[in-house]
Amino acid sequence: MYPIHLCLYPLFILGLFPLIIKVFSEDGVGKVVEVPADMTARDVCQFLVYKNHCLDDNCWSLVEHHSLLGLERCLEDHELVVPVQACMSPESKFLFRKNYAKYEFFRNPLNFFPEQMVAWCQETNGSIPQSRLLQNFLNSSSCPEIQGFLYMKETGRKSWKKLYMFLRRSGLYYSTKGMSKEPRHLQLLSDLEESNVFTVTTGRKMHNAPTDYQFCIKPSKGRTEQKELKMLCAEDEQSRTCWMTAFRLLKFGILLYQNYKSPHQRKTAISNFTTPVRSVSENSLVAMDFSGRTGRVIDSPVEAQSAAMEEGHTWRKRSQRMNVLGSPSPLHPSPLSSVIHRTQLWFHGRIMREESHRMIMQQGQVDGLFLLRDSQSNPKAFVLTLCHHQKIKHFQILPFEEDSQVFFSLDDGFTKFTDLIHLVEFYQLNRGILPCKLKHPCTMVAF
């Protein structure tokens, strides 16, 4: 007979039975997923991507959301889901969401680490070489150090104290004497191995925070009470991003780089599920080229995608000619141009400005992240919401009438488009009056 403590140990932890979890989309709908003990966050995301016919671009994340604590974080792709679920409270849940900033620091590391916050750059009075910066973080033998002032909430009180802190591979420290680095003046605040870094979602009022740029260090083992949280606050968004990114890099190191470079190397757990992702009839479809006398199968995925885009452009041009022949009324634009944008993932209808801010922030605040929405002030207009340099900007898209046809423009009619899809495609290729090109559509998936 097994010892009593082993009999009582959850069987899904032992790997004998899979765990049943519920993952929620941003519209609040949940999907039940069966998770074996060796299933990673990346595996769960890949399964949901296929089930919902999404584009698998390595930007999807499984989010650990604690509603009562007001905290959330994106699980790393290699993290096992079952141990995370075992430490979550009944009120907590998993969310399925885009996160374009997940590996952005590998593409543009200098944007994430200001020189004044990197200790060895200050000591050498030199600029940061991009390759050496990443090597220091990924090499376990090197000792990169992030330094700067942070506000820390005092335990059991509503007040915050401004302290000079140092983030090292061994943990997060604060100085008890000004900006001193002497070991006798350093106090360990948190160990990286036993903690995770979270974004605070409840706003500054709940915690009486001095700024809007809060984050939190939370123990990773067991269920956590409010008093065990290390609530911190940075001066600006760039500083907060630097601290949180450095925390991830120092904790997980080369694993993050492997997740970034080889997202599909690990064998996916989708085969463990009995429900096929696509039907046999869908799998039997192939791309065809009928431009010649006889049709041919297009084997190249690049050529197939190019042919599909060309067909879409031809279809829209044909529809526009039909609209001109039909002489649509200026007061009643063609049905196609007035509604075709509603089928696009980047269009979010009648959402408020605050909601568009929340969505952009949740999906990473990277340059070129955008969405389109209905204008609240002008019922005939639309608004482009765009992120640039971690700031969110809004541009009004106005309708213009010309030769009995309605066009849309961002620049007072200088550049006109027959529909919003044309407009978005143009600014994905050309910056125009915008601060940057449109790169990443802010997407919500409905289960």
N, C-alpha and C positions, 0 to 999 in steps of 0.2 A: 504494500500500500504506500502511496506517495505521502510525504509529509503534508500536514494540514495547510501550511502556508503556500505550498505549491499547488494544491488542489484549488485554493481560493484565488490564485493568480489568474487574471483574465486570459482566456484561451486565445484571443486574437493577438495578444502581446507575444505569446509563445509561437505564433504562426500556425496554430492548428485550425483556426477558423478565420475567414476574412472579416473585417470590420465594415459595418454599414454606416456611411456618413451621408450628410445632406449638404449639397453645395448650392448656394444661392446666386442667381444673376442679379444685376443691379435694379431690375424691376420688381424684386422681391419674390420671384418664383424659384422654388427649390427643385433640385434634381437629386434623386437617390443614387449613390455610387457605391459599389462593392469594392472595398480596398483591401488587398492582401497585405501581409506584414512587410513585404519588400517593395511596396509601391511608393514611388517618390511623388513629390509635388508636380514635377514635370510630366510624369506618367498620367496623373489625374487631369492636368491641363490638356494634354494631347488627346486623351479620351473625349473630353468635352468639346474640344475643337472639331474632332471628326463627327461626333454625334450631332453637332449644331451647324456643320458645314461651314466652319469659319476658315479663314486663311491662317495657316500655321506658320507664323513668322517669328517665333521664339519671343514674343512680347506678351504672351498671356501669362497670368500669375494666379496662384492660389493664395488668397488673402486670409490671414487669421484675424478675425474681427471680434473685439470684446466690447459689447455695447455698454455694459454697466461701468467699465473702467474708462471707456472713451478712447480705446487704443486699437491700432491695427498695424499689421506689417505684412509684406509679401514673403511667403516662404521661399527659400532658395530652391532652385530646381532639383538639387540632389537630396534635399531633406526628406526623410521618411515621414509619411503622413500619420501613421498610427500612433507613434509616440507623442506627436503634437496634439492630436485629438484627445489622448488620454489625460493631458494636463489642462484641457479647456473646461471651463465651467458650463453648466447647462444653458446659460444665456448667450454664450459665445457661438460663433458660426463661421463657416468658410464661405468666401465670396470668390466668384470667377470674374476676373477683370483684366483689362489691358494695362500694361505698365511699360511704356516706351523708354523709361529711364533706367530700367533694370540693369542694363550693361552699357549705358551711354558713357560711363567713365572710362571704359576701355577704348572708346573711339576718340573722345576728347578729354583726356585726363586733366589738362591744364585748366579747363573750365570748372573743375570740381575742387581743385586744391589751390587756393590763393597762396602766393608766396609768403605772406606774413604769417600764415598758419602752419607752415612746414618748417620744423625746427632746424634741420640741417641746411636749408636754403638760407636762413637768417645767419647761421654761423659762418657760412662761406661767402656771404654777400654776393651770391650769384643767382642767375635765373635757373628755373627748374628744367633740366633736360627731360623731355617727355618719356623716353624709353627708360631712363634711370629711375624716374619716379615710380613707374609701374613695377620695375624689378625690385625695388626696395620693399614694396608692399607684398609682392608675391613670394619673395625669398624669405624663408623662415629664419635664416641666420642673420638677416639685417634688422635694424631697429629703427624704422621710421617713427616719427613722433609728430602728432598734431597738437598745437598749443593755442591757447586763446582764452578770453573771458567767456564765462557762461553764468547764467543765473541758475541757482539751485533752490528748489523749494525745501524749506526746513521741515523736518519730520514733525507731524502733529500740529503744524501751524500754517497759516495762510500767507505768511511773509516769505519773500525770496531773498537770497543772499548772493551777491556777485562775487565769484571766485575765479582765480586763474587756474585753468585745468590743463592736463597733459594726457593724451591718449597714446598708450604704448601697447605693444603686443601682450604685455603682462596684465594690462588693465587700464582703467580710467582713474586718474589721480587728481587731487586738487591740492594747491599749496596753502598751508596754514599761515604763511608769511609772505604776503604780496605776490610777486612773480618768481619767488625763489624756487630753484630746482634741487636744492640740497635734499638728500634722502631724509634727513631728520625733519624737514618741513613738508614732506609729501604724505598725504593720507589717501589710502586706497578707497575709492568710492564704489567700484564695481569690477568684478572679474569678467573678462570677455567670454571665457569658456562656459560659464554657468548662466549667461544672460543673453537676451536679445534686445535689439533696439526697435522701438515702435514710434509711429507718428501719433500725436495726440489729435483726436478728431472732435473734441467737445468745445473747442474755442478757448480764448484766453479768460473769459469771464468766470467760467466754472472754477478755475484754479487761481484766479486773481493774478494771472501771469503778467509780467511787465511788457512783453511783446507777443506778437502772433506766432512766433516761430518756436513752438514747443516740440519737444520729443521726450521719450521716456526710456529708461533702462529697466527691463523687467526680468526677474529670474525665470529661467527656462524650465526648471524642474518643479513639478507640483503646481497646484492652483494657488494663485497669488492674491493676497489682500492688498487694499489700498496703501497701507502703511509700508509695505515692502517695495513699493515703486520708487524709483529715483527720477523725479520730475525735473527736467532741465529746459532751459530756454536760451535761444541764441539771439543775437542782435538783428540778424537779417536772414533772408532765405539762403543766400550763398553759404553763410557760416553753418547754418543747420545742415544743409546738404553735405558740406565737407565733413562734419562730425559723424553723421550717420553713414556716409559712404566709407569713410575710414574705418569705422567700427566693423562693417561687413567685411572689408578687405583684410583687416588684421585678424579677424576671427576665422574666416574660411579660406583665405589665401588662394592658393593655386586651384582649389576646387571651383571657385567662381570663374576663373579664366577658362577652365575646361568646360564649364557649362556654357560659356559664351562662344567658344570656338567649335565645340562639337555637341550641339544640343540634341542630335539624333543618334549618337553613338550607342547609348544604353538601350538595350532591348526593351521595347515598350510593353506595358502590361495590358494593352488593349486586347490581346489574344486571350486573356483570361475571362473575357466577357462573352456571354453566349449570344447577345444581340449583335447582328452584323451592322457595321457602320454604314455600309452602302449596299443597296440591293444588287442582285445579279444583273438586272437590266441596266442599272447605272454603270456598273463596271464594264459592260459590254459596249458602251458608247465610245466612239473614236472621232477625232477631228477629221473633216474631209475638205478637200479643195476641189471645187467644181468650176474653176475658171477656164479649164481646157475643154477639149471635146469629151474626155472621159474623166470621171472622178478619181481621185487618188487619196490614200490615207496619209495624213500628216504625222510623221513619226516624231519630229523634233518638238519638244514642249515649248521652246522659244518661238518657233514658227507658228505653232498652234495658238499661242497667246496673241501674237501679232495679228494673225488672221481674225481672231475674235474681236480685237479692238477695231480693226479696219471695218469689219462687218457692222459693228456698233455705230461707227462714224457714218457709214453709208446709209444705214437705216434712219439715223437722225436727219441726214440731209434730204432723204427721200420724203420723210415726214414733213420737213419744212417746206418743200416744194408743194406738197399736197395742201398745206395750210395756206400758202400764198394763193394757190389756185382757188381755194375756197373763200378767199377774202375775209378773214376773221375780223370781227369788230374790234376797234381799239379798246372799247370798254369790256370786251369779252375775249381775252387772248385765247390762243388755241389750247384745247384741253391738255394736249401733250406737254407743251412747254410750261404750263402752270402747275402740273402735278408730278412730272417725271422725277424731280429731285427728291420726292418723298420716299422713293424706293432705295435711296442711298444711305449707307451706314453713317455718313457724316452729318446727315440732316436730322435734327432733333425736335422740330416742330415748335410749339408754343411754350418753351421753357423760359424761365426768368433768367436775368443776368447772373444772379447769385448761384443758380443751379449750374449754369455753364462754367462759372469759376470753379465750383466744386468738382465737376467732371474733369476739367483740364488739370487741376491739381492732383486728383487721384490717379490720373493716367501718366503722370511723370513730369509735367512742366518742361518738356524738351523743346528746343527750337523747331517751329513748323507744325506743332500739334494744333489742330484746328477742328472747328465744327461750325455748322450753319444752323440758324434758327430763325423763327418768325420774329419780326420787329414788334416790340410792345408799343412803341409810339406811333408807328405808321403801319396800318393793316395791309398795305400793298407792298411794303418793303421787307427786306430780310437783313440779318446781321451775321457777319463773319466774325467769329471769336478766335483769336490767334495768340499763341504763346511765343514770345521772343525774349531771350535773356532772362528767363524766369519771371517775366512780367506778362500779364494777360491784357490784350488790347482788343478793341471792338471796332469794326468797320461796317458802315451801313451800305447795303446793296439796294440801289433805287431802280424802279422801273422807268423806262423811257419809251415814248411812242415815236415811231418813224415809219412812214409809208404804210400806215394802217397795221403795223405790227409792233408788238411789245418786245423790248429788249431790256436786259439787266446790266447795270454798270456799277463799278466801285469808284470810278474817277469822274463822276459828273457827266457821263456820256462820252468821254474821250475814247474809251475802249468798251464796246458793247457786245453782248452775248445773247443768243436766242433763248437759252435756258441756263439754269444754275450749274448743271453738269458741265456745260461748255466753259463756264466761268471758272469752276474749280480746276478743270483740266489745264486751262491756260496758266493759272497761277501756280500750278504744280511744276510747270516748266519755266515760267517767267516770274520774277519777283515783282515787276511793275512798281506800283506805289506802296507795296507792302514792305515791311522791314526784313522779311525773309520769304522764301518759297513755302508753299503748302506741302508738308511732307508726311505727316502722320494723322490720319483721320481719327478723331475721338469717337470711339465705337462703344455701343451698348448692345449686349447680346441678350435676347429674350429666349428663355428655355421653352 
